[in-house]
Amino acid sequence: MTKAEDSVRQATAQAHPNIALIKYWGKRDVALNLPVVGSLSITLDRLHSCTTVRFLPELAADRVWLNGHEDLASARRIGRFLDRLRERAGVRCGAWVESGNNFPTAAGLASSASGFAALALAGSAALGLTLDATELSLLARQGSGSAARSIFGGFVEWSHGERADGLDSVAHPIRPAQYWPLRVVVAVTSTASKAIGSSEGMQRTALTSPYQSAWVDTQEADLARARAAIEARDFEALAAVSEHSCLKMHALAMAAQPGLLYWNGATLDAMHAVRQLRAQGVPVFFTVDAGPQVKAICLPDAANAVAEAMRSLSGVLDVIECGLGEGACLIEAEAAGA
């Protein structure tokens, strides 16, 4: 065992998924998860990933457990991610990783964002590395792009950056959750993993969609509109630009070859229900990531009415109500042999 390995600890961290209001779709560098456009999100409070990392000298290979089951398919990806930390800490031993989500995994609810944010924090703490939030955001991004945003709470922007090495492609907080305590009502329309993952979908879109250049060219204007709306707490302005960004992203993906269809019938019904509510004066708008779940964002006084409307829809399996949450946090860290 090396001297560095003598100080190996185990740690547990928790992080929350984030929902992009101005969407991230497309990579300028696949290996480094560098986005082709910037994005802006809100971090949720009720949903979370909890991850424990133990570095054990007797382990010849990393072992990964997700939601109580060993996940051989993810072990290699997570191992590559942890290699960055091992190299930095001067440690060679394998890791035992246990992670669990209290919401559907790989189903369009940003489980990879919260998962890799929690992994970045737990893994670095387990090795005794002290990383600030910006360093953690950069690290988490290399596991899953949107994980860069889940390091922070409230309203968060992720810069696409210009550097080839990605050192300027990190997230930063815009406003804390308390600044504008919006509510999010999630209409779960499927618990199945999506057939085409986001990374594969992004690559297909970039290579084949005729709308790719328009998507890139209009993103900065959307980000500026969203920032201004958040600063002014202008709900109507935020609703307009967020729904626009959502529909642009899905139009971009649908126009790929073959087209990417992440929605199901209940997704469309929920989107129509949100627009009907808004026509009746209810302050609410929708957004949908690469999956079939609809997130209805509303002012606090409207949350009950929105949740009731979602529950009344055939095909909606569950309704989850959330507020805006905090960033990733360390739950516990323990010295080896303690």
Secondary structure, DSSP 8 states (H G I E B T S, - for coil): --HHHHT-EEEEEEE--EEEEE----EEETTTTEESS-EEEEEBSS--EEEEEEEETT-SS-EEEETTEE-HHHHHHHHHHHHHHHHHHT---EEEEEEEESS-SSSSS-HHHHHHHHHHHHHHHHTT----HHHHHHHHHHH-TTHHHHTS-SEEEE---S-TT-TT--EEEEE-GGGS--EEEEEE---S--SS-HHHHHHHHHHH-TTHHHHHHHHHHHHHHHHHHHHHT-HHHHHHHHHHHHHHHHHHHHTSSS------HHHHHHHHHHHHHHHTT--EEEE--SSS-EEEEE-GGGHHHHHHHHHTSTT--EEEEE-B----EEEEEEETT-
